[in-house]
Amino acid sequence: MFIGSIFLQVIIPILILLVIGAGLQRKFAFNLRAISNLITYCLMPAAVFINIYETEIDVPILLEIIGYLITFALLLIFVSVILSKLLRLDKSESAIFKNGISLINSGNYGIPVSQLLFQTNPLGISIQIIVMVFQNILTYTYGLYNLISATKSGLEILKSLLKMPIIHAMLLGSLLNGLHISIPTFVWIPISHLAEAFLAIALVLLGAQLAQIQFRTILNKTILVTSLGRLIIGPAVSLLLIYLFGLDGIVAQSLFIASSFPTSRNSSTLALEYDIQPDLAAQTVLFTTILSAITVTFVVYLSGILFV
């Protein structure tokens, strides 16, 4: 029953939105670049701003978790770079590959899973929110750099990063949160509406991208190794770090489970925005999301045994 609940409440809703997007794209042939611009320059910054602004952080736990998250991210980046060189990928394919392993769907996938697992313990959900904020920062710094550096270099990369609304949203959200500045209702309401629209439209867009993909190409070495890195190596690295950091209880459970989620949907959205292997990015998100129905269930079961 527990395994079935995870599948029905998390995986199925995501797949339904993907199918809706694919069906609409086949019927109406949307301008996907225009929708991608809407998400990147409007909906996504609103969602990230609210996530950062609303997160209440306990400082001692935060410092402990940040140390783990930084180490975990650096190790995954190192693994992805080594594997990319072994596979001899070109620059653009390598960018998608490295993002596919390093960037995790901690938002629309991770939060529902945590809400289901930690209904009686808000600490578990709070930790997942911290993970999600960290992943947002990683996505729009390292992940964005990967994509931009595939076509640009040096000062052009820095200029492109500074122009991204998501960077401004993160900084503003952090500033207002830290200073405990309240936002007027007439400003908060439209931002909230934009943030609420982000999830559904982003997943519908991903489904529309997938509608244009030749699915027989999805079983290639890049996607298979990315899935191995994201869904198997990721949790293995997490487990090692949890023991090295001496973490236990709900903190260890939450971080271990968070390491098992599929590739971030935002990696596909950004790939489409910058026209860097968008089909490969979309395929990676789809394939890891489908496989995660098995791997996440196993990690959840294992976490209950290891960290009581």
C-alpha positions in Angstrom: 0.0 0.0 0.0 2.9 2.4 0.9 4.7 1.7 -2.4 1.4 2.1 -4.3 0.8 5.5 -2.6 4.2 6.9 -3.7 3.5 5.8 -7.2 -0.1 7.1 -7.4 0.6 10.4 -5.6 3.9 11.4 -7.1 4.7 9.6 -10.3 1.3 9.3 -11.9 0.5 13.1 -11.6 3.8 14.0 -13.2 3.2 11.5 -16.1 -0.4 12.8 -16.6 0.9 16.3 -17.1 3.5 15.0 -19.5 0.9 13.1 -21.5 -1.3 16.2 -21.6 1.6 18.3 -23.0 2.4 15.7 -25.6 -1.2 15.5 -26.7 -1.6 19.2 -27.0 1.6 19.6 -28.9 0.6 17.0 -31.5 -2.8 18.7 -32.0 -1.8 22.4 -31.9 2.0 22.5 -32.6 2.9 25.2 -30.0 5.8 27.5 -30.3 7.9 25.8 -27.6 10.5 28.5 -27.5 7.9 31.1 -26.6 6.6 28.9 -23.8 10.1 28.3 -22.6 10.8 32.1 -22.5 7.6 32.5 -20.4 8.8 30.0 -17.9 12.4 31.1 -17.7 11.8 34.9 -17.5 8.5 34.9 -15.5 7.1 31.8 -13.9 10.4 30.2 -12.7 11.8 33.3 -11.0 8.5 33.8 -9.1 8.5 30.1 -7.9 12.1 30.3 -6.7 11.6 33.7 -5.1 8.7 32.3 -3.0 10.5 29.1 -2.1 13.5 31.0 -0.7 11.4 33.8 0.9 9.1 31.3 2.8 11.7 28.9 4.0 12.2 29.0 7.7 15.7 27.7 8.6 17.1 26.5 11.9 20.7 27.6 11.9 22.5 24.6 13.5 20.7 22.1 11.3 21.1 24.4 8.3 24.9 24.5 8.7 25.1 20.7 9.1 23.0 20.1 6.0 24.8 22.8 3.9 28.1 21.1 4.6 26.7 17.8 3.4 25.0 19.3 0.3 28.1 21.1 -0.9 30.2 17.9 -0.5 27.5 15.8 -2.2 27.2 18.2 -5.1 31.0 18.4 -5.6 31.3 14.6 -5.6 28.5 14.2 -8.1 30.0 16.9 -10.4 33.4 15.1 -10.1 31.8 11.7 -11.0 29.9 13.3 -14.0 33.1 14.9 -15.3 35.0 11.7 -15.2 32.2 9.7 -16.8 31.8 12.3 -19.5 35.5 12.1 -20.4 35.3 8.2 -20.5 32.3 8.4 -22.8 34.1 11.0 -25.0 31.1 13.2 -25.3 31.2 16.5 -27.3 30.8 19.8 -25.4 27.0 20.2 -25.7 26.2 16.6 -25.0 28.6 16.7 -22.0 26.8 19.7 -20.6 23.5 17.8 -20.6 25.1 14.7 -19.3 26.8 16.5 -16.3 23.5 18.3 -15.5 21.6 15.1 -15.7 23.6 13.5 -12.9 24.2 16.6 -10.8 20.8 18.3 -10.8 18.0 16.7 -8.9 14.2 17.2 -9.1 13.8 18.3 -5.5 10.8 20.5 -6.1 7.7 19.0 -7.7 9.0 15.5 -7.1 10.9 15.8 -3.8 8.4 17.9 -1.9 5.4 15.6 -2.5 7.4 12.6 -1.5 8.6 14.2 1.7 5.1 15.3 2.5 3.9 11.8 2.2 6.8 10.2 4.1 7.1 12.8 6.9 3.5 13.7 7.6 4.0 13.5 11.4 7.5 15.1 11.4 7.8 18.5 9.8 11.6 18.4 10.1 11.8 16.0 7.2 9.8 18.4 5.0 11.9 21.4 6.2 15.1 19.5 5.2 13.6 18.8 1.7 12.8 22.5 1.3 16.5 23.3 2.2 17.6 20.7 -0.4 15.3 22.2 -3.0 16.6 25.8 -2.4 20.2 24.5 -2.7 19.3 22.6 -5.9 17.8 25.8 -7.3 21.0 27.7 -6.6 23.1 24.8 -8.1 20.9 24.7 -11.2 21.1 28.4 -12.0 24.8 28.6 -11.3 26.7 25.4 -12.2 23.9 24.0 -14.3 23.4 27.2 -16.2 27.1 27.7 -16.6 27.4 24.2 -18.2 24.9 25.1 -20.9 26.2 28.6 -21.6 29.8 27.4 -21.7 28.9 24.9 -24.4 28.4 27.9 -26.8 30.1 30.9 -25.0 33.2 31.5 -22.9 34.8 34.0 -20.5 33.0 37.3 -20.0 30.0 36.3 -22.1 29.2 33.5 -19.6 29.3 36.0 -16.7 27.1 38.5 -18.5 24.5 35.8 -19.4 24.4 34.6 -15.8 23.9 38.1 -14.4 21.1 38.8 -16.9 19.1 35.8 -15.7 16.0 36.8 -13.7 16.4 33.7 -11.6 19.6 35.0 -10.1 17.9 38.3 -9.1 14.9 36.3 -7.7 17.2 34.2 -5.5 19.1 37.2 -4.2 16.0 39.3 -3.5 14.2 36.3 -1.8 17.3 35.7 0.4 17.6 39.4 1.3 13.9 39.9 2.2 13.9 36.6 4.1 17.0 37.5 6.1 15.8 40.9 6.9 12.2 39.6 7.7 10.7 42.2 5.4 7.0 41.5 4.7 5.6 41.8 1.2 2.4 43.8 0.6 -0.6 41.6 -0.3 -1.2 43.3 -3.6 2.3 42.3 -4.6 2.3 38.8 -3.1 -0.9 37.7 -4.8 0.3 38.0 -8.4 3.7 36.5 -7.5 1.9 33.6 -5.9 -0.3 33.1 -9.0 2.8 33.0 -11.2 4.6 30.6 -8.9 1.5 28.3 -8.8 1.4 28.2 -12.6 5.1 27.2 -12.9 4.8 23.5 -12.1 2.0 22.6 -14.4 3.2 24.7 -17.4 6.8 23.4 -17.0 5.6 19.8 -17.1 3.2 20.4 -20.0 6.1 22.0 -21.9 8.3 19.0 -21.1 5.5 16.7 -22.4 5.3 18.9 -25.6 9.1 18.5 -26.1 8.8 14.7 -25.6 6.0 14.6 -28.3 8.7 15.5 -30.9 11.1 12.9 -29.8 11.8 9.6 -31.6 11.4 7.3 -28.6 13.6 4.6 -30.2 16.5 6.9 -29.6 16.0 7.1 -25.8 18.0 3.9 -25.1 21.4 5.3 -25.9 24.6 5.1 -23.8 24.4 8.7 -22.7 20.9 8.4 -21.2 21.6 5.0 -19.7 24.8 6.1 -18.0 23.1 9.4 -16.8 20.4 7.3 -15.2 22.9 5.1 -13.5 24.7 8.1 -12.2 21.6 10.0 -11.0 19.6 7.0 -9.6 22.3 4.6 -8.4 25.6 6.4 -7.9 23.9 9.4 -6.4 22.3 7.5 -3.5 25.4 5.5 -3.0 27.5 8.7 -2.6 24.9 10.1 -0.3 24.9 7.0 2.0 28.7 7.3 2.2 28.6 10.9 3.2 25.8 10.4 5.7 28.0 8.0 7.6 31.1 10.2 7.2 29.2 13.2 8.6 27.7 11.1 11.4 24.2 12.0 10.5 21.2 9.9 11.7 17.5 9.9 12.3 15.2 12.0 10.3 18.0 14.2 8.9 19.8 11.1 7.5 16.6 9.7 6.2 15.5 12.9 4.4 18.9 13.5 2.8 19.3 9.9 1.7 15.9 9.9 0.1 16.5 13.3 -1.5 19.6 11.9 -3.2 17.5 9.4 -5.1 15.2 11.7 -7.1 15.3 11.9 -10.9 17.0 14.5 -13.0 15.7 18.0 -12.5 13.0 19.2 -14.9 14.6 22.6 -14.9 17.6 21.1 -16.7 15.4 20.4 -19.7 13.7 23.8 -19.6 17.1 25.6 -19.7 18.4 23.3 -22.4 15.4 24.3 -24.5 15.9 28.0 -23.7 19.5 27.9 -24.8 19.0 25.3 -27.6 21.6 23.0 -26.2 20.6 19.4 -27.0 17.0 19.9 -25.8 15.8 16.5 -27.0 18.5 14.7 -25.0 17.7 16.7 -21.9 14.0 16.0 -22.2 14.7 12.3 -22.7 16.9 12.2 -19.7 14.2 13.7 -17.5 11.6 11.3 -18.8 13.7 8.2 -18.5 15.0 8.9 -15.0 11.5 9.9 -13.8 10.1 6.6 -15.0 13.0 4.5 -13.5 12.8 6.4 -10.2 9.5 4.7 -9.5 11.6 1.7 -8.7 14.7 3.2 -7.3 13.1 5.8 -5.0 10.8 3.1 -3.6 13.9 1.0 -2.7 15.8 3.9 -1.2 12.8 4.9 1.0 12.6 1.2 2.2 16.3 1.1 2.9 16.3 4.4 4.8 13.6 3.1 7.1 15.9 0.2 8.0 19.2 2.1 8.2 18.1 5.3 10.0 15.5 4.5 12.6 
